Amino acid sequence: MTIWKYEENKSTYRLVKLYREEHGEGEYLGDLSDESIKKLILEIKPDARIDQAFGTLEYFGMLPLLVSKKQHD
């Protein structure tokens, strides 16, 4: 599956969007195997429900992953 990745880093969160088609934002990662994509998802968000996340990307063509960052007092 061809994958594009858009990433936004802020002080309180990290948002990563994976796309199956070019959307004018992000970088082209190439034609990746299903296992490579699942590994990428888990690297971004280790607690993701991988089958659900991969299915969302496969069916809808886009997967947003939001990772909260802990705030230091």
C-alpha positions as CSV (number, residue, x, y, z in Angstrom):
1,M,0.0,0.0,0.0
2,T,1.4,3.4,-0.9
3,I,1.6,5.7,2.2
4,W,2.1,9.4,2.8
5,K,2.8,10.7,6.3
6,Y,2.0,14.2,7.6
7,E,3.2,15.1,11.1
8,E,2.5,18.0,13.4
9,N,4.4,18.4,16.7
10,K,3.2,20.8,19.4
11,S,4.1,21.2,23.0
12,T,1.1,19.2,24.2
13,Y,0.6,16.7,21.4
14,R,1.9,15.0,18.3
15,L,-0.5,14.4,15.4
16,V,0.4,12.0,12.6
17,K,-1.8,11.4,9.7
18,L,-1.2,8.5,7.4
19,Y,-2.8,8.6,3.9
20,R,-3.1,6.0,1.2
21,E,-3.3,8.7,-1.5
22,E,-1.4,12.0,-1.9
23,H,-3.3,14.8,-0.2
24,G,-0.9,17.7,-0.8
25,E,0.6,17.5,2.7
26,G,3.2,15.2,4.2
27,E,6.0,13.1,2.8
28,Y,5.8,10.0,0.5
29,L,7.0,6.9,2.4
30,G,6.7,4.5,-0.5
31,D,4.9,1.3,-1.2
32,L,4.9,-0.5,2.2
33,S,3.9,-4.0,3.1
34,D,1.1,-4.5,5.6
35,E,3.5,-5.5,8.3
36,S,5.7,-2.4,7.7
37,I,2.6,-0.2,8.0
38,K,1.5,-1.9,11.3
39,K,5.0,-1.5,12.7
40,L,5.0,2.2,11.7
41,I,1.6,2.7,13.5
42,L,2.9,1.1,16.7
43,E,6.1,3.2,16.6
44,I,4.0,6.3,16.5
45,K,1.4,5.1,19.0
46,P,2.4,2.0,20.9
47,D,-1.0,1.5,22.6
48,A,-2.9,1.6,19.3
49,R,-5.4,-1.2,18.6
50,I,-3.4,-2.3,15.6
51,D,-6.0,-4.3,13.8
52,Q,-8.6,-1.5,14.2
53,A,-6.0,1.2,13.2
54,F,-4.8,-0.7,10.1
55,G,-8.4,-1.5,9.1
56,T,-9.3,2.2,9.3
57,L,-6.4,3.2,7.1
58,E,-7.2,0.4,4.6
59,Y,-10.9,1.2,4.4
60,F,-11.0,5.0,4.7
61,G,-7.6,5.8,3.2
62,M,-6.6,7.9,6.2
63,L,-5.6,7.3,9.7
64,P,-5.1,10.1,12.3
65,L,-2.9,9.2,15.3
66,L,-3.0,11.7,18.2
67,V,-0.3,11.2,20.9
68,S,-0.6,13.4,24.0
69,K,2.6,14.7,25.5
70,K,3.0,14.9,29.3
71,Q,3.4,18.3,30.7
72,H,6.1,19.0,33.2
73,D,5.3,21.3,36.2
